Amino acid sequence: MRYEDVPAGPEEEALELTRAGDPRPVAILSLAFDSSDGVVAENRALELLSHRDSEVRRAAVRSLGHIARIHGRLDVGRATSRLPEIAATEPALAGVVDDALDDIAMFVRR
């Protein structure tokens, strides 16, 4: 994985970049940071959890944690039902999954 700055930009632009056939992980993170209410970013991150590229899946998992932290809300059931399966089937993502689950538990108001 190569470090890239997460560019700030309009939510629509970041969303469009995540819809590309091969979305860049940094676009997924940008959407999480710049989403006005987090719902659009959350839905897109949940969709990308099934992407064929592990770095896209990693960014989607990480985004869910950021959305929880930034917005204080998330569909906990949808997110937490998928994340443990990712950690179990893809051990390289287990740490990122644990971090996202910790962020969800800590920052989502119930």
Phi, psi and omega in degrees: 000136179251137179289136172224138173298145176271111183286141173277142180186177180298143180304319182297321180294315179296319179298317180298321179294331178282345180272355178299155180302329179230077185295142176281135179306324181296330177292324179294316178294320178300318179298319178298319182286327189257357181295134184294324180231356177089342184293314180298314180295319179298312181299318180292319178298317179297321177297320185282353176297341180258007182297152183289336183268125183295330179289328174292316177299319178300314180295323179295316178298310181301322180298321179299320176296318179295319180298317177300317182291317185284317187258344178071012177209156185187152173283091188302318181300314180295317183289310186286343177284334183266328188295315180300325178296321178296315180298322182288323183269344181224081185306333179294341180259000184301319180294319179293321177298314179301317179298316180296316179297322176298315179298318179298313180297323184280321192253344182277124178283131181248000000 
